[in-house]
């Protein structure tokens, strides 16, 4: 590049541009400005401050000119302008000065150096949306696409780099696609010049953000060339390390669709092209993109199995020790997916993987690691592996953590682990009940739900029931039933634990702590069966909840007249009548008829209320139910609710007495 050895200032160079008539001198001045603008931020600022933009633009031919009068001067000016345009405020000035109009005209020229430099200038101008819109309207995109067929490697590189920036906008992407640009870009993935191939990959990555373009790229079989490019670059040494980011990012976006994941899987080196990028020492951004792609792929069972078979679990586990928090999250997310799928679970059970998941940067710090461990603990083999690692005490400690996400993650693991008897005993002996009870405060439903799931497993043991009574658990559980908008899963979980506690009758069902239960259970039933929201028929989610509420009411009220009356006063009798319908599932009808017997037997006032609400007729209709248990419970409920003379007479009028005796097997 010609220039001035003594290094004149930017202002002096601009003066020479304006004063000299000699073409060679103008070229030298423009090239010196180019060199100065590209030397440093200070040099760029000095060129910009010298007012060089206008004189440099004047060296370019007008848009309607047939060709540059001197291509060398135009090429030098374009190089300087591209360097200046790296400054955002300079791009504003260039737009105001009509640079886009001149650039669009130059893209129609035949001289290769001018075309290449023009495309370089477009690449920088296209960093701003207003310039992208202007260049698109001026027809720059077809001209750049035409350059992709050039024999000049430099021209192709420059054109595809410009298209990469232009394709940041939806309108430009549509314009490129209309001119069959995607087809050409896929072809360039195999270009002899790797820089051009990598820029094409970046451009394709912009398109692949949208599903419609992913479909088109799939039809163009873009996955194979991207994998090949990534593998080829990986064999080129450290100088090509950053270049792999383009094809890696394109694969990340393309593989958002399951069909494209399958295409990647069918490539011989598909997964193998990504796993080496996880290695320590890889460019941090490239390493992260690889981890993001793998977490996306591993959502599909077949891909998860392939990652596991290629040793990916160990490589991902090593990423858990990285300083980059986002990389740790993506690696943990992939391990979580591997643990979910049965054909890849074994890889997560590898000792090195488990140790890192449980390490100081793993399960004790990262929520997704806890998710992976929870998935591991869903399987008997996984639970056995974790128990061998002695993890129960670790997770009990996390229950007292100030971070609710960690507490929730630890609860999820413990919930699954508590399917094993040794774990339940360790939780009890370690004082885990105290920590669990402290997390039921109603403020975090996800925490409460997990705690209730664990308690439902623990309370099978008499020792656990005793500890729960000592901690006042009945009152706490009843509080979870209250509220018009009480979360149904929470109500169900609390009710199931109450049932299990009540079944340990010798420990305290006669205790006064159960006295409020009748009212709370009746109110919960009333809310779930109110005329405004009648329960659906069959075996839906409401059916299960109402069934459990009926069972709990049965156990809480049976044989205690005060609780029976409290249940009725809170609307429980009318709620039970609303569910005594043949449309409901067998378990609900069995529980509801049993609850009717429990709240009516020995309680005249409840019997009277039940009869007035038409309860006898409802029960009589169930005497011919298909299920024996429902028929028998209905017959027993009729006996319990018709202890007085008037309802007995009504049963005779209904012709039900003989049928009751038949169902109960009495003469």
N, C-alpha and C positions, 0 to 999 in steps of 0.2 A: 504494500500500500504506500503510495507516494505521500510525502508530508514535509513538514518543516522541522529540521533537526534542533533548532534553538527554542522550540516550543512557544510560539506566540500565544497570546491570550485569546480567549473566545471573542472578545470585542474586536481585536485586530483581525481575526480570521473573518468575522462577519463583514468588516470594512473591505477586506480584499474581495469577498464575494460580490459586494456591491460596486467596487471600483474597477476591478480587472475585467477586461474584455476578452482576455486570452482564455480559451477553453481549458487548456492544461492547468492554468493557475486556479481557475474556478474549481476544477476537479480536485486539485491538491488541497485547497481550502476546505472544501466539503468533507474530504476524507480526514483531514486533521480535526475538524469538528466532530466527526464520527468517533475518531479515536479518543478525543478528549471526553466526550459524553459517556463513552463506555469504560473510561478508566476508573472512575470512583463516583460516589454520590456527590462529592464536592465538584468534580469536573462536570457532571451532568447539570448541577445547579448553575454553574458558571455559564454553560452554553445556553441554558434556558433564560438566564438573566440578561444575556447579551442581545436578546431579540433575534435569535437565529432562525426562528420558525418561519417567519415570512420570507426572508431571502432564500432559504432552502426550498420552500414550496415553489418559489418563483422559478427555480431551476427545472421543475417538472413541467412537461408539456401540458397545454390546456386539454381538457377532456375530448374535444373534437379533433385534435391534431392526429394526423395519420400515424406518426411515429415520433419518438424523441429525436430532436435534432442531433443530440450527442448522447448515445446510450450510456457512455461512461460517466458523464456528469449526472445523469438521472440516477444511475446505480449508486454513485457516491452520496448523492443527496438523500436517496431513500434509506441508505444505511444509517446516515446521521439522524434522520427523522425517526427511524425505528428505535434508536437508542434514546432519543429525547422522549419518545412516547412512553418510556417506562415510568415516567413521572406522571401520576394521575392528573395533576393540574395542567400538565402539558397536553394531555389528550383532550381536555376541554378546549384549550386554545386551538388545537389542530382541527377540532370539529367546527369551531366558529370560523376558521380560516378556509373551510371548504376542502379539507384534505381528502375526505371520503370520495368526493366527486373525481378528483384527480386520480386517486388510487383505482377506482372502478374503470377509468379509461385506460390506465396503464396495464391492467390485467388483460386487455385485448391485444397487447403488443406481442410481437413474435420473438423479440430478442431475449434469450434465455436468462442472462444475468439480470436484466431489468425485471423480468417476471419473478425470478426468485426473490430479489430484494423487495419487490412490491408485496409478495406473499408474506415475507418476514414482517413488513410494516403492518399488513392486515392482521397478522397474528397478535401484535401488541395492541392495535386499535380495538380489536374485538374483545379486549378485556372488559370494556364498558358496554352496557346494554344499549345506550343510545347509538353508539357507533355500529353495533351489530345490526340494529334495525335499519340504519341508514345504508350500510353495505349490502344488506339483503335486498332492500328496495332498488338499489342501483345495479343489481344483477351480478354481484361479486361471486355468488355461490356457483352458478354454472361455469364461470370462467375458472374458478379454482378446481372444480371437478374435472374440467378439460385438462388442467395441468397434471392430473394424476396419471395420465397416459403418456407423459413425457419420458424421453430417454434420459433426461438429466436427473440423477438421483437427488441432487440438491434441490431442484425444482419440486420434485415430488415431496420431499421432506418438508419444504416450506409450505406447500399447498395444504398438505394434510394437517400440519400444525395449525394453520389458519382455520381450517374447517373444524378442528377440535375445539377451538375457542368459540367459533360461531355457533356450534351445536349446543351451547349452553342454553339456548332459547328454543322454546317449542316451535315457533314459527320457522326458525332456521332449520331445525331438524326435519320439519315437514317438507321444506324446500329441497333439502338434500335428498330425502327419500323419494320425492317426486321425480328427481332426475337420476334415479337408480344409483344414488350415491352409496347406499349400504352395500350393494353388490360389489362396487369398486373397492370400498374400504376393506371388505372381507378378503378380496384378492390381494390387497397390499399387505395383509398380515404375513404373506409369504415373500415380500419384497427382499431383494438382495441387500438393501440398505436397512439395517436393523433399526436405525433411528426412525425411518419412515414407518416400518412395521409397528414400532412401539407407539408412535403418535396415532396411527390408525386404530390401535387397540384402545387408546384413551378416548378417541372419538366414539368408537363403538360402545365403550362404557357409558358415555353420556346418553346414548340412545337406549341402552338396556335398562335404564331406570324405569321405563314405561313398558307395561305388559304387552301392548300391541307391537312394539318394536322387538321385544324379546321373541315373540312368535315368529316374526319375519326373520330375525337372526337365526332362529332355530332351523327354519326352512332353508336358510343359506348355509347351514352346517358350519357356523362360525366357531363352535366350541372346539372342534378339533384343531384348527389353525392356532387358536389362542393357547391351547395346551402345548402344542408343539413349540410355539414361540417362547412360552415361559420356560420350557425345558431347555431349549437351545440357548437362551440367555443365561440360564443357570450354569451352562458349561463354559461361559466366556470369561470367568474370573471376576474379580472384585469390581472391575471397571463397569460391568454391566449390571451390578447389583440393583442400583436405583431404577434402571430401565425396566426391570421386571414388574414394577409397580403398575404400569399401564395394563398389560395383559392380566395381571392378578386382579386388579380392580374391575376389569371388564367381566371376568369370570364370576366375581362376587355378585355383580348386578344381574348377569344373565341367569345365574343359577338360583334366582329367587323363585323360578317356576319348577315344579316337579319334573316336567318333561325334559327340561334342560339339565336337571340334576342327573336324570337317567342317561342323557347323552354324555355327560362328563364321566359317568361311571363306566360307560362302554369304551371310553378311550383307554388305550393300553397304559398310558402314563398319567391318567386323569388325576387320581388322588395323589399319586407319587410326585406329581409336579408341585403340589401344595405343601406336603409335609416337611420337606427340607427347609421351607421358608420359616418354619417355627424355630429353627435353631438359634441359639444365643449368638449374637454377633451379626445377625441379619439386620438390615436397615429397619429401624423401629416401626415406621409406617407400613412397610412391606410386611413385616411380621404380623402386625395388627390386621391388615387386610386378609392375610392367609387365615388367621384365626377366625375372622368374621365369616369368611367363606365356608370354613369347616363347620362352624356352628349352624350355619344355614343348611348345609348339605346333610348334617347328621340328624336333622329332623325327620329324614326319610330312613326307614329301617335298613334298606339295602345299602345305602351310603354309609350309615353308621357301622354296619358290619364290615364294609370294605376298609373304612378308617381303622377299625380295630384290628383287622387282619394284617394291615400294613404297619402295625406297631405305633399307630397314631396316639393311643392313650398315654403311653409313656412320654412321648414328645409334648403332648398337651399338658401333662402333669408338671413337666419341667417349667412350662410357662407360668405356673402358679407362683413361682419364686421370682418372677420378673418384677422390676420396679414400676412398670406401667400398669396402673390399676385397670385400665380398659382392656388391656391384653389379658390380664388375670381373669377378668369377668367373662370374656369370650371363650377362653380356654376352659374355664369351669362350666360354662354353658354347654360346650360341646361334650364334656365328660358327663354332664347331666343327661344329655340326649343318648349317649352311648349306654348309660346305666338303665335307661328306660326300655331300650330294645333288648329282647332276650338273647339275640345272637351276638350282641356286642358287649353284654354285661360282663362276661368273663374277663375281658381286657381291663375293665375298671377294677376288678378284684385283684389285679396284680399288686403285689406287696408294695412296689415303688409308687404306684399310683395312689393306693390308699394312704400311704404314709404322707404323701404330699397333700392329698385332700385334707388330711387331719393335721397338717403342719401349721406353724404359726401364721402363715399367709394364706392358708386354706380354710378348713372348716371353722376355725376359731375367728376368722376375720371376714370371709367372703360368703355372702348369702347364697350365691349360685353353687358354691362348693357344698353348702348344707343341702341344697336341692339335689345335687348329685348323690350325696350320702343318703338322703331320704329315699331316692329311687333305688339305691343299692339295698336299703333295708326293707324294701317291699318284697324281696325274694328270700326264701329260706337260706340259700347259699350266701347271699349278701349279709344277712343278719349274723350268720355264723362267723363270717370273716370279720365283721365289726366287733362282735363280742370277743373274739380272740385278741383284738387290738385294745381291749379294755376301755371302750369309748364312753360307757354310760356316765361315769363321773364327770368327764369333760363336758358332756351336754347338759348335765344337771347344773354345772357351774354357769353355763350360758343362760340359764333361766333367770338368773339374778342380774344379767347384764342390763345396762342402761339402754342399749340399742334394741328396740322392739323387733327389728328385722332379724337380728341374730337370735333373739329369744324365740321368734316364730319358727325360724329354720331349725333350731335345736329341738323344738317341740315336735316338728314334723318327723325328724329322725327317731326321736324317742317313741312316738306314737306307733311307728312301724316296728321298732325293736321290742316294744312291750307285748308283741304277739308271742314272745318267747318267755317261758316261765322264769329262767334265771334272771332275766332283765327285770321282770316285775318284782322279784324278790329283792334285787339290788336297789331298785328305786325306793322300795318301802324301807329297807334297812338304812338307806343313806339319808332319810328324812326328806325324800323328794316330794312327799305329799304337801309339806309346808310351802315349798317353792311353787308347786302347781296351783295350790289354792290362792296364792298371792297374785296370780295372773288373771284370776276371774274377777274383773272389776267392771265389766260391761262396756269399757271404753274402746276396747279393740276386739271386734267380733272374731277375727281370724285367730287371735291368741286364745280366746275363750273356747272356740270350737275345737282347737287342737287339744287343749287341756281336758275338755269333756271327753274327747275320744280316748285319751290316756286313762282318765279316771274310770271310764266304763270297763276297761280291761283290768284295772287294778282292783276295783271294788268286788270282784269275784272272791277275793281273799277276805276272810274275816278280819284280819289285822288291818287291811286297808279301810274297811268299813268302820272299824273302831276309831282309826285316826281321823277319818272324815267327820264322824260324830263329834269327836273332841274339838275339831276345828270349826264347829258350827256350820258344816257344809249344807245342811238341809235348808237353813235360812238363806244362804247365799245362792243355792240352786233355784229356790223358789223365786228369788228376785229376778232371775233371768227369764222367767215366764211372763213378767209384767210388761206393760207397754203395748199400745195399740199396734205399733209397727215392729214388735219384737221379731227378730230374725228367726225364720222357721227352723233352719238347721240348728241354731243355738237352743231354741225351745225343745227341739227333738233330743239333742244331746243331753240337756239338763234333765229332761223327763226320764231318759233311759238310765241315767245315774241314780235318780230318785227311786226308780223301780228296783234297781239292784240293791240299794240301801234298804228299802222297805222289805225286801226278801230276806234280809238278815234280821228278822223280826225280834229275835231274842236280844238284840243289841239296843233297841230303842224305839221301835215303831209306836210303842205305848207312851213314849216320852212326849212332853209338851211341845218339843221342837216341831212335831208334826201337826200341831193344831192349826197353824195358818195354811197348811197344805190344801185343805178342802176348798177354801175360798180361792186360792191362787189357781188351782187346777180347774175349778169350775169357770173362772173368768177366762182362762186360756181356751177352754173348750167353747165357751160362748163366742169368743172372738173368731175362732176358726170355723164355727158352724152357723154364724149369724145369717139371717135371711138375705142380707146384702151380699154375702160371699158364701153361698152354700158349697159344701165339699163336693168335688167331682166324684163320679161313680168309678167303679173298677178299683185299680190298685195304684193310683197316682201318689205323688209326694205328700199331698195333704192327707190322704188316707193313712199313710204310715204314722204321721204325727198325731192325728186324732186317735188312732188305735193306741198309741203309747200313752196319750193323755187319759184314755178310758181305763187302761190297765193301772196307771198310777192312782187314779181316783178310786178305783176298786180297792187297791191295797191300803190307801190312806184312810178310807172311810169305813171299811168293813168292821162291824161290831162296835162302833163308837157313835152314839146317837148325836152327840154335840157336833161332831164333824159332819155327820149326815145332814143335819139341819143347815149347817153353815154352807155346805155344798149346794143345797137347794136354794137357799137365800141368795146365793151369788149367780143364780140362773143355770146351774148345772143340770137340773132335771129336764128343763125345756131343751137344753143343748143335746142331751142324750136322746130325747124323742126325735130330734131332727135327723139323727143318724140311723135310726132303726128302720131303714128302708132297704128292700131287697136289692136295689141297684148297687149298693156298696159291696166292697170286697168281703170275702169270708173272714179274714183276720179282724177287720173292724167290727163286723157284726158279732163275732164271738166275744170280743172285748167289751163292746157296748152292752150286750145282754148280761154279761157278767157284772159290769158296773151297776146296772139297774138293780140287780139282786142285792149287791153290796150296799147301795145307798137307801134301799127301801126296807130291807129286812129289819124288823124290830123298830121301825120309825114310822108311826101312824101318819104324821104330818106329810112326810115324803110320799107315802103310799097314796094319800088323798090327792096330792098335787099331780102325781103321775097319772092317776085315773082320770082326773079332769082334763089332762092334756091329750087324752086318747091313747095313752100308752098301752092299755090292755089290748086294744085292737091291733096296734102295731106288733106287739109280741105274738099274738095269735097268728098273724100272717106268717110269722117266722117258724111256726111249728112244723111247717112242711118244707123247710129249707133243705137244699141238697146236702148240706154238711151236717153230720151228726152232732158235732160240738155246738153248732149254732142252735140246733133244735133243742138240745138238752139245756143249754144256758137259758134259752127263751122260756122253756117250761119251768125251770127253777125260778126265774125272775117273775113269772106269773104267780107262782106260789108265794113268793116273798112280798109281792105288791098287792095281793088279794087276801090278806089276813083278816080283814074286817068283813062283816056280813054283806055289805052293799056290793063291794067288788066281786065277792064270791058269787052273788046272784047274777051279776053282769056276765061272769064267765059261763055260767049255766045258760044264760040267754044266748051267748055266742056259740054255744055247743062245743066249748073247748075243753071241758073237764075230762071227758073220756080220752081226748087226744093227748092231754097233758099226762095222764096216767100211762098211756101207751108209750109215749116218748121216754118217760122216766122208768118204765118197766115195773110199775107197781099195779097191784090189783084194785 
